[in-house]
Each structure stands twice: as C-alpha cells, then as structure tokens.
Amino acid sequence: METAGRVIKCKAAVAWEPNKPLVIEEIEVSPPGPNQVRIKIVATAVCHTDLHRLLEDTSPEGFPTVLGHEAAGIVESVGPGVTELKPGDHVIPLFTGQCRECRFCKSPKTNQCVKAWADTGNSAMAPEKSVFTCKGKHLNQFAGTSTFSEYTVVNDLAVAKIDPAAPLDKVCLIGCGISSGYGAAVNTAKVEPGSTCAVFGLGAVGLAAVMGCQAAGAKRIIAVDINPDKFEKAKVFGATDFVNPKDHSKPISEVIAEMTDGGVDYSLECAGNVEVMRIALESCVQGWGVSVIVGWTTLHDVSVRPLQMVAGRTWKGSVFGGFKGRDGVPLMVKAYMDKKLKVDEFITHTLPLDQVNDAIEMMKHGKCIRTVLNVSTE
C-alpha cells in the first residue's frame, strides 16, 4: 500500500486523563517495526474493560492513551520479520497474544504466553515504546491494541488472521467479549452435558457464558442480574431461569441452593465485582462445584471462608475464555460463519467513532449489550 513505511495521520479517540470524556483527535501512527503489523481498524466495540480503565481504575499511570481492544480490521503493512501476515489480510487484534513457542503456548493447560506478557506489560506500553503521538506527546497503547483509532500497530503474535468473507463489524466482538464468556464455560469450567449452571452478570461476556453453557449441554442455566431488562435477551442465548437479587431478602447463594438441591455444578462470575465472585463460589454445590472468575477488576481483593474450599469446591480464573488467540479466534469466526455461534444478537447499537462517548454512557448505565463503532470503511 502507498502508506507503507510512512507515518500515517488519522483520527482516534484519545483519553487524555481518567474519568474524562474521550476526545477525537488527529494522531500520528508510526510504521510497524520488527515483528509488528499496522492495521486499519474497520470496526471496534466498547467493552467494560475500557470503562474500567477510564472510569474505575483512575490511577494516572498509563494516560494519555488510546483505549479499545475488541476490534477487527485489515492489515495495512507489516514490519521486518513478519512472515504469516501480509497487507490486505483480514484480522482481529488480540490483547492476549500467542507466540506458539514458549512453554505456556506449548502447554494445552493454558492460553498464557510469556512473550505476550513482555509486549503488553501492565496493559499499556511505556511512552517511549508508543507508536502513537498527538500534539507532540506520546500516547500509551492500551492492552497492546488501542483500537479506538483508524490505524493501530500490534505485535504479530497478537494478530489472528480470519476468513475475509466474515463481516468485520460483527466478528470484532469475538476479539474479547464473546470469546471470554463462551470459552470460560466450554474451556475453563468444562461444563458437562446435563449439568446445572449459574451465570452472574448479563453483559456481553455473561450472555456469551450462557451461550457456552448451552453449547456444552447444560440442562439448566440460571441467569443472575439486577437489571430485569436483560432477562429476555438471556433467553435467546439459552438461559432457563432468572434471578434478580433485588427480588430476594436472603443471600442469592441460598436462593440458588434451594432451586438446585444444594447448588449448581458450575457458576461463572461475569460482572467484575469481588462480592459477586464470592457469591458465585458459594452458589456452587459442595463436593464438586466449579466457579470461574471471568469479570475483570484491579481495585479490590477477593476473600472467602476456607470451609467453602475445603468442602470440595474449585475456584478458577479465565482470561479470554482460555482460547489461544491466533489458533482459537479463526475457529470462532468459522463457527459464526457456519451459523453455529451467535454474534449479531449481541449488537444493540451501531455508531460512528465520533460518538464513542455516547457508547460509553450507554454501557455505563446498562442501556446496551454491545455498541459497535464504525471506524473506517473496508
């Protein structure tokens, strides 16, 4: 492409400081360096993790930054050493990379990657490594992706090549929310046919977890949320029962225990709330119950009485649904193209990038499941 090897000036939504609206700015995006890929972002969605960084974890470290990590686009150019990607490839950038060489990548037990840790660090590149500048200042890269921009630069181990026929404004959701929830059920919890499950929090990740439980053959899936408007949506993905904590005076773990003869076989916490994490664990049946923490938070510690664990429950965590990104994401896209995976049903709103703050407000107030931002044309 004619822009290869040159700095690109483009539009991006910049977070100059925490807890402030994003500002649409013209930024400069450097050419890709060794083992890097520059991607033209076609569509990106707003995820609660973006809100967590902007509105909840309000430490100044990592600002100014370009948020966004759930996206899809087209490779514009590649740097030296990139062999598996070329300009024109349709791709999904990954916040959890896969080098395929380290001991974690070679293990079937995890989707963690040593090289990916080194590249993304604490969810933000150091300013001197940044590929973005604006008004003479370096901008930090969020989660190694920063997709609230018309162009971004990503390490090649954090890019999944996908079917070029897949609609980018739909499959962008596979880059985080859908994979995180669905995989937490099928890969991390390993939900079994005929089992009972409870999913706490019915955002996109929670609804995807409901979908994963159904795909794994669960006979009963209890959806838990304080927003009753989400219950009808949960039915679409396979929920069989609904519990609103506001409707009960007793602990929800007791309510679920009464509904299920002692507790569910599997519970998945998808709200990013440490109190709910404990409730989800206590909602599992003793002896063999498995509870998976899926929701993201960095603000508080989580605690539990040891007897809950001694009684035979298992507590697990899940990042990106346990999927090894470069291998798993193309398969999830194929499942969608084969009509075996719901994606469109998660999208409640579509807006241009200029209206990113409207999308943030809708998510903040529970008025959407996923809002897709159209960033640029294919």
MOTA-V224423 format. One record per pair of residues at least 12 apart in sequence whose C-alpha atoms are under 8 Angstrom apart, sorted by the first residue. I is the first residue (numbers start at 1). J is the second residue. Records with the same first field share a line. If there is no record, write none. Layout:
BEGIN
I: J + J
END
This chain:
BEGIN
1: 76 + 77 + 87
3: 76
4: 31 + 76 + 77
5: 31 + 32 + 77
6: 30 + 31
7: 28 + 29 + 30 + 31
8: 28 + 29 + 30 + 31 + 151
9: 26 + 27 + 28 + 29
10: 26 + 27 + 28 + 29 + 149 + 150 + 151
11: 24 + 25 + 26 + 27 + 149 + 150
12: 24 + 25 + 26 + 27 + 66 + 148 + 149 + 150 + 353
13: 25 + 66 + 67 + 148 + 149 + 353 + 354 + 356
14: 64 + 65 + 66 + 67 + 148
15: 54 + 63 + 64 + 65 + 66 + 67
16: 63 + 64 + 65
17: 54 + 60 + 63 + 64
18: 53 + 54 + 55 + 58 + 59 + 60 + 63
19: 54 + 55 + 56 + 58
20: 54 + 55
21: 357
22: 356 + 357
24: 354
25: 134
26: 134
27: 132 + 133 + 134 + 135
28: 132 + 133 + 134
29: 131 + 132 + 133 + 151 + 152 + 153
30: 131 + 132 + 153
31: 77 + 79 + 131 + 153
32: 77 + 78 + 79 + 153 + 154
33: 78 + 79 + 80
34: 79 + 80 + 81 + 82
35: 78 + 79 + 80 + 81 + 82 + 155 + 156
36: 78 + 79 + 80 + 82 + 153 + 154 + 155 + 156
37: 75 + 76 + 77 + 78 + 79 + 82 + 153 + 154 + 155 + 156
38: 75 + 76 + 77 + 78 + 151 + 152 + 153 + 154
39: 73 + 74 + 75 + 76 + 77 + 151 + 152 + 153 + 154
40: 73 + 74 + 75 + 76 + 150 + 151 + 152 + 376
41: 71 + 72 + 73 + 74 + 147 + 149 + 150 + 151 + 152 + 375 + 376
42: 71 + 72 + 73 + 74 + 150 + 168 + 169 + 374 + 375 + 376 + 377 + 378
43: 71 + 72 + 73 + 168 + 169 + 172 + 372 + 373 + 374 + 375 + 376
44: 68 + 69 + 70 + 71 + 72 + 147 + 148 + 169 + 172 + 173 + 372 + 373 + 374 + 375
45: 68 + 69 + 70 + 71 + 172 + 173 + 370 + 371 + 372 + 373
46: 68 + 70 + 359 + 360 + 363 + 370 + 371 + 372 + 373
47: 68 + 69 + 70 + 177 + 370
48: 363
49: 296
50: 67 + 68 + 69
51: 360 + 364
52: 297
57: 298 + 299
62: 124 + 125 + 126 + 140 + 142
63: 139 + 140
64: 138 + 139 + 140
65: 139 + 140 + 141 + 142
66: 139 + 140 + 141 + 142 + 146 + 147 + 148 + 149
67: 141 + 142 + 146 + 147 + 148
68: 142 + 145 + 146 + 147 + 148
69: 93 + 94 + 95 + 142 + 143 + 145 + 146 + 147 + 148 + 175 + 176
70: 93 + 94 + 147 + 172 + 173 + 174 + 175 + 176 + 177
71: 92 + 93 + 147 + 171 + 172 + 173 + 175
72: 90 + 91 + 92 + 93 + 168 + 169 + 171 + 172 + 175
73: 90 + 91 + 92 + 168 + 378
74: 87 + 88 + 89 + 90 + 91 + 378
75: 87 + 88 + 89 + 90 + 91
76: 88
82: 156
85: 156 + 161
89: 161 + 162 + 164
90: 161 + 162 + 163 + 164
91: 159 + 160 + 161 + 162
92: 159 + 160 + 161 + 162 + 172 + 175 + 329
93: 145 + 154 + 158 + 159 + 160 + 175
94: 144 + 145 + 158 + 159 + 160 + 175 + 325
95: 120 + 143 + 144 + 145 + 158
96: 112 + 113 + 116 + 158 + 320 + 324 + 325
97: 112 + 113 + 115 + 116 + 157 + 158 + 159 + 324 + 325 + 326
98: 111 + 112 + 113 + 115 + 116 + 157 + 158 + 324 + 325 + 326
99: 113 + 115 + 116 + 157
102: 114 + 115
105: 324
110: 322 + 324
111: 319 + 322 + 323 + 324 + 325
112: 324
116: 157 + 158
119: 144 + 155
120: 143 + 144
122: 143
123: 141 + 142 + 143 + 144
124: 140 + 141 + 142 + 143 + 144
125: 140 + 141 + 142 + 143 + 144
126: 140 + 141
127: 139 + 140
131: 152 + 153
148: 353 + 375
149: 375
150: 375 + 376
157: 326
158: 325 + 326
159: 325 + 326
160: 325 + 326 + 327 + 329 + 330
161: 326 + 330
162: 329 + 330 + 333
163: 330 + 333 + 334
166: 333 + 337
169: 372 + 374
170: 343 + 344 + 347
171: 333 + 343
173: 343
174: 329 + 332 + 333 + 343
175: 329
176: 320
177: 204 + 205 + 208 + 320
178: 204 + 205 + 208 + 209 + 343
179: 205 + 208 + 320 + 321 + 323 + 329 + 332
180: 205 + 208 + 209 + 294 + 318 + 319 + 320 + 321 + 322
181: 204 + 205 + 206 + 207 + 208 + 209 + 210 + 212 + 270 + 294 + 320 + 321
182: 205 + 208 + 209 + 210 + 211 + 212 + 213 + 321
183: 209 + 212 + 320 + 321 + 322 + 323
184: 209 + 212 + 268 + 292 + 294 + 318 + 319 + 320 + 321 + 322
185: 209 + 210 + 212 + 213 + 216 + 268 + 321
186: 212 + 213 + 215 + 216
187: 321 + 322 + 323
188: 292 + 316 + 317 + 318 + 321 + 322
189: 266 + 290 + 291 + 292 + 316
190: 216
191: 213 + 216 + 217 + 218 + 266
192: 216 + 217 + 218
193: 216 + 217 + 218 + 219
194: 217 + 218 + 219 + 220
195: 217 + 218 + 219 + 220 + 264 + 265 + 266
196: 218 + 219 + 220 + 221 + 222 + 260 + 264 + 265 + 266
197: 213 + 218 + 220 + 221 + 222 + 264 + 265 + 266 + 267 + 268
198: 221 + 222 + 223 + 224 + 264 + 266 + 267 + 268 + 280
199: 221 + 222 + 223 + 224 + 267 + 268 + 269 + 270
200: 223 + 224 + 225 + 267 + 268 + 269 + 270 + 271 + 276 + 280
201: 223 + 224 + 225 + 269 + 270 + 271
202: 223 + 224 + 225 + 230 + 234 + 270 + 271
203: 270 + 271 + 369
204: 346 + 369 + 370
205: 270
206: 268 + 269 + 270 + 271
207: 234 + 237
208: 237
209: 268
210: 223 + 234 + 237 + 238 + 239
211: 237 + 238
213: 238
214: 237 + 238 + 239
220: 239 + 240 + 241
221: 238 + 239 + 240 + 241
222: 239 + 240 + 241 + 242 + 243
223: 239 + 240 + 241 + 242 + 243
224: 242 + 243 + 244 + 245
225: 243 + 244 + 245
226: 244 + 245 + 246
227: 244 + 366
228: 244
252: 279 + 283
253: 279 + 280 + 282 + 283
254: 283
256: 283
257: 283 + 284 + 285
262: 284 + 285 + 286
263: 283 + 284 + 285 + 286 + 289
264: 283 + 284 + 285 + 289
265: 284 + 285 + 288 + 289 + 290
266: 284 + 289 + 290 + 291 + 292
267: 280 + 281 + 283 + 284 + 289 + 290 + 291 + 292
268: 280 + 291 + 292 + 293 + 294
269: 291 + 292 + 293 + 294 + 295
270: 293 + 294 + 295 + 296
271: 294 + 295 + 296
272: 294 + 295 + 296 + 297
273: 295 + 296 + 297
274: 300 + 301 + 302
275: 302
277: 293 + 302
278: 302 + 303 + 304
281: 308 + 313 + 315
282: 308
284: 313
285: 313
286: 308 + 311 + 312 + 313
287: 311 + 312 + 313
288: 312 + 313 + 314
289: 312 + 313 + 314
290: 313 + 314 + 315 + 316
291: 313 + 314 + 315 + 316
292: 315 + 316 + 317 + 318
293: 315 + 316 + 317 + 318
294: 317 + 318 + 319 + 321
346: 369 + 370
347: 369 + 370 + 371 + 372
348: 368 + 369 + 370 + 371
349: 368 + 370 + 371 + 372
350: 371 + 372 + 373 + 374
351: 371 + 372 + 373 + 374
352: 373 + 374 + 375
353: 373 + 374 + 375
356: 373
359: 371
END
